[in-house]
């Protein structure tokens, strides 16, 4: 049988592990969103650059 103190320590350790796992999951989600945002901005930049290179009817 474990003592009350041992149970409390085990509960704190379990809570700390859950918190660390949640923080890790949040960091991964934020990193994925950041990568997606960077990819979207890069694609938009390339589209704008391609449009800027195309001559318009006023340029002819």
MMTF fields as JSON, N, C-alpha, C and O atoms, coordinates in Angstrom:
{
  "mmtfVersion": "1.0.0",
  "mmtfProducer": "UNKNOWN",
  "numBonds": 239,
  "numAtoms": 240,
  "numGroups": 60,
  "numChains": 1,
  "numModels": 1,
  "chainsPerModel": [1],
  "groupsPerChain": [60],
  "chainIdList": ["A"],
  "bondAtomList": [4, 2, 8, 6, 12, 10, 16, 14, 20, 18, 24, 22, 28, 26, 32, 30, 36, 34, 40, 38, 44, 42, 48, 46, 52, 50, 56, 54, 60, 58, 64, 62, 68, 66, 72, 70, 76, 74, 80, 78, 84, 82, 88, 86, 92, 90, 96, 94, 100, 98, 104, 102, 108, 106, 112, 110, 116, 114, 120, 118, 124, 122, 128, 126, 132, 130, 136, 134, 140, 138, 144, 142, 148, 146, 152, 150, 156, 154, 160, 158, 164, 162, 168, 166, 172, 170, 176, 174, 180, 178, 184, 182, 188, 186, 192, 190, 196, 194, 200, 198, 204, 202, 208, 206, 212, 210, 216, 214, 220, 218, 224, 222, 228, 226, 232, 230, 236, 234],
  "bondOrderList": [1, 1, 1, 1, 1, 1, 1, 1, 1, 1, 1, 1, 1, 1, 1, 1, 1, 1, 1, 1, 1, 1, 1, 1, 1, 1, 1, 1, 1, 1, 1, 1, 1, 1, 1, 1, 1, 1, 1, 1, 1, 1, 1, 1, 1, 1, 1, 1, 1, 1, 1, 1, 1, 1, 1, 1, 1, 1, 1],
  "groupList": [{"groupName": "UNK", "atomNameList": ["N", "CA", "C", "O"], "elementList": ["N", "C", "C", "O"], "formalChargeList": [0, 0, 0, 0], "bondAtomList": [1, 0, 2, 1, 3, 2], "bondOrderList": [1, 1, 2], "singleLetterCode": "X", "chemCompType": "L-PEPTIDE LINKING"}],
  "groupTypeList": [0, 0, 0, 0, 0, 0, 0, 0, 0, 0, 0, 0, 0, 0, 0, 0, 0, 0, 0, 0, 0, 0, 0, 0, 0, 0, 0, 0, 0, 0, 0, 0, 0, 0, 0, 0, 0, 0, 0, 0, 0, 0, 0, 0, 0, 0, 0, 0, 0, 0, 0, 0, 0, 0, 0, 0, 0, 0, 0, 0],
  "groupIdList": [1, 2, 3, 4, 5, 6, 7, 8, 9, 10, 11, 12, 13, 14, 15, 16, 17, 18, 19, 20, 21, 22, 23, 24, 25, 26, 27, 28, 29, 30, 31, 32, 33, 34, 35, 36, 37, 38, 39, 40, 41, 42, 43, 44, 45, 46, 47, 48, 49, 50, 51, 52, 53, 54, 55, 56, 57, 58, 59, 60],
  "secStructList": [7, 7, 7, 2, 2, 2, 2, 2, 2, 2, 2, 2, 2, 2, 2, 2, 2, 2, 2, 2, 2, 2, 2, 2, 2, 2, 2, 2, 2, 2, 2, 2, 2, 2, 2, 2, 2, 2, 2, 2, 2, 2, 2, 2, 2, 2, 2, 2, 2, 2, 2, 2, 2, 1, 7, 7, 4, 4, 4, 7],
  "xCoordList": [0.843, 0.0, 0.892, 1.891, 0.51, 1.306, 0.747, -0.443, 1.624, 1.201, 0.491, 0.548, -0.159, -0.857, 0.124, -0.203, 1.285, 2.302, 2.739, 2.877, 2.953, 3.334, 2.244, 2.535, 0.997, -0.11, -0.152, -0.397, 0.084, 0.095, 1.236, 1.05, 2.396, 3.547, 3.263, 3.561, 2.693, 2.361, 1.332, 1.426, 0.359, -0.655, -0.007, -0.346, 0.921, 1.612, 2.451, 2.487, 3.118, 3.936, 3.044, 3.379, 1.919, 0.99, 0.449, 0.34, 0.112, -0.396, 0.672, 0.37, 1.914, 3.007, 3.21, 3.47, 3.094, 3.24, 2.113, 2.344, 0.884, -0.25, -0.057, -0.323, 0.405, 0.628, 1.712, 1.556, 2.792, 3.876, 3.404, 3.762, 2.604, 2.087, 1.148, 1.18, 0.319, -0.597, 0.184, -0.159, 1.226, 2.047, 2.77, 2.88, 3.256, 3.935, 2.965, 3.303, 1.763, 0.74, 0.392, 0.241, 0.265, -0.05, 1.072, 0.807, 2.324, 3.455, 3.448, 3.73, 3.125, 3.068, 1.955, 2.139, 0.797, -0.313, 0.041, -0.258, 0.671, 1.069, 2.114, 2.071, 3.045, 4.077, 3.452, 3.853, 2.472, 1.798, 1.038, 1.076, 0.352, -0.373, 0.594, 0.313, 1.721, 2.731, 3.274, 3.413, 3.581, 4.076, 3.04, 3.387, 1.78, 0.716, 0.58, 0.398, 0.667, 0.567, 1.718, 1.524, 2.907, 4.083, 3.932, 4.244, 3.459, 3.271, 2.235, 2.43, 1.129, 0.104, 0.645, 0.401, 1.381, 1.945, 2.946, 2.99, 3.745, 4.729, 4.016, 4.415, 2.973, 2.216, 1.582, 1.584, 1.045, 0.443, 1.505, 1.26, 2.671, 3.757, 4.144, 4.334, 4.257, 4.621, 3.539, 3.847, 2.258, 1.174, 1.275, 1.136, 1.518, 1.624, 2.82, 2.73, 3.92, 5.093, 4.816, 5.229, 4.116, 3.785, 2.841, 2.979, 1.883, 0.954, 1.68, 1.349, 2.655, 3.397, 4.249, 4.517, 4.674, 5.497, 4.67, 5.215, 3.372, 2.509, 2.208, 1.775, 2.424, 2.084, 0.565, -0.152, 0.096, -1.335, -1.628, -0.707, -2.883, -3.241, -2.735, -2.457, -2.603, -2.099, -0.608, -0.112, 0.122, 1.562, 1.897, 3.038, 0.955, 1.229, 1.19, 1.401],
  "yCoordList": [-1.175, 0.0, 1.244, 1.312, 2.217, 3.443, 4.47, 4.477, 5.322, 6.341, 7.485, 7.606, 8.293, 9.465, 10.389, 10.935, 10.57, 11.439, 10.881, 11.625, 9.565, 8.939, 9.123, 9.357, 9.012, 9.214, 10.654, 10.892, 11.6, 13.014, 13.298, 14.014, 12.748, 12.937, 12.325, 12.93, 11.135, 10.473, 11.3, 11.41, 11.877, 12.711, 13.947, 14.333, 14.572, 15.76, 15.411, 16.163, 14.274, 13.843, 13.587, 13.993, 12.923, 12.65, 13.953, 14.085, 14.913, 16.203, 16.937, 17.541, 16.885, 17.546, 16.903, 17.6, 15.588, 14.899, 15.271, 15.494, 15.338, 15.738, 17.161, 17.447, 18.048, 19.441, 19.532, 20.26, 18.808, 18.83, 18.291, 18.829, 17.232, 16.665, 17.65, 17.777, 18.342, 19.327, 20.49, 20.971, 20.938, 22.034, 21.611, 22.394, 20.382, 19.882, 19.81, 20.193, 19.318, 19.224, 20.622, 20.811, 21.593, 22.975, 23.549, 24.194, 23.322, 23.812, 23.198, 23.882, 21.906, 21.242, 21.829, 22.039, 22.095, 22.677, 24.078, 24.429, 24.872, 26.224, 26.18, 26.994, 25.248, 25.119, 24.735, 25.247, 23.837, 23.43, 24.611, 24.822, 25.377, 26.548, 27.588, 28.223, 27.753, 28.716, 28.29, 29.118, 26.997, 26.503, 26.708, 27.111, 26.436, 26.615, 28.085, 28.411, 28.962, 30.397, 30.897, 31.702, 30.424, 30.829, 30.346, 31.08, 29.125, 28.585, 29.406, 29.705, 29.773, 30.592, 31.958, 32.437, 32.586, 33.915, 33.828, 34.715, 32.777, 32.611, 32.417, 32.999, 31.603, 31.38, 32.684, 32.973, 33.464, 34.746, 35.691, 36.398, 35.703, 36.558, 36.166, 37.028, 34.863, 34.411, 34.783, 35.166, 34.67, 35.075, 36.557, 36.954, 37.369, 38.818, 39.149, 40.021, 38.469, 38.714, 38.31, 39.003, 37.19, 36.738, 37.725, 38.007, 38.248, 39.239, 40.519, 41.154, 40.909, 42.138, 42.008, 43.008, 40.804, 40.585, 40.539, 40.708, 40.314, 40.219, 41.628, 42.483, 41.885, 43.209, 43.372, 42.437, 44.546, 44.836, 45.493, 45.798, 45.711, 46.338, 47.768, 48.265, 48.45, 49.816, 49.853, 50.879, 48.756, 48.717, 48.479, 48.691, 48.056, 47.719, 48.902, 48.773],
  "zCoordList": [0.0, 0.0, 0.0, 0.716, -0.814, -0.88, 0.086, 0.401, 0.541, 1.499, 0.771, -0.452, 1.547, 1.008, 0.296, -0.758, 0.837, 0.242, -1.114, -2.085, -1.169, -2.436, -3.495, -4.668, -3.065, -3.998, -4.504, -5.687, -3.623, -4.01, -4.985, -5.969, -4.719, -5.604, -6.964, -7.994, -6.974, -8.23, -9.018, -10.24, -8.316, -8.977, -9.587, -10.706, -8.866, -9.401, -10.63, -11.604, -10.572, -11.712, -12.919, -14.032, -12.714, -13.813, -14.401, -15.62, -13.543, -14.021, -14.829, -15.859, -14.363, -15.083, -16.449, -17.43, -16.519, -17.816, -18.769, -19.957, -18.241, -19.083, -19.598, -20.765, -18.725, -19.116, -20.189, -21.169, -20.011, -20.994, -22.337, -23.385, -22.308, -23.559, -24.252, -25.476, -23.486, -24.066, -24.676, -25.755, -23.99, -24.514, -25.791, -26.734, -25.819, -27.01, -28.184, -29.304, -27.919, -28.965, -29.487, -30.694, -28.589, -28.992, -29.845, -30.859, -29.448, -30.248, -31.637, -32.621, -31.725, -33.034, -33.898, -35.097, -33.285, -34.034, -34.526, -35.668, -33.678, -34.079, -35.181, -36.103, -35.102, -36.132, -37.466, -38.512, -37.437, -38.678, -39.274, -40.487, -38.44, -38.927, -39.49, -40.507, -38.827, -39.296, -40.659, -41.559, -40.811, -42.102, -43.201, -44.311, -42.904, -43.894, -44.267, -45.44, -43.294, -43.555, -44.402, -45.313, -44.106, -44.888, -46.324, -47.261, -46.504, -47.858, -48.624, -49.802, -47.959, -48.618, -49.005, -50.112, -48.094, -48.398, -49.538, -50.39, -49.564, -50.636, -51.983, -52.991, -51.987, -53.224, -53.7, -54.897, -52.784, -53.157, -53.715, -54.693, -53.102, -53.583, -55.008, -55.866, -55.253, -56.597, -57.608, -58.737, -57.202, -58.099, -58.43, -59.587, -57.411, -57.638, -58.522, -59.386, -58.315, -59.159, -60.599, -61.528, -60.791, -62.141, -62.815, -64.005, -62.055, -62.61, -62.97, -63.971, -62.182, -62.43, -63.688, -64.354, -64.019, -65.208, -66.48, -67.57, -66.369, -67.548, -68.07, -67.297, -69.349, -69.885, -69.966, -70.324, -69.636, -69.724, -71.058, -71.815, -71.352, -72.631, -72.683, -73.775, -71.559, -71.531, -71.85, -72.314, -71.612, -71.85, -73.315, -73.725, -74.09, -75.491, -76.384, -77.589]
}
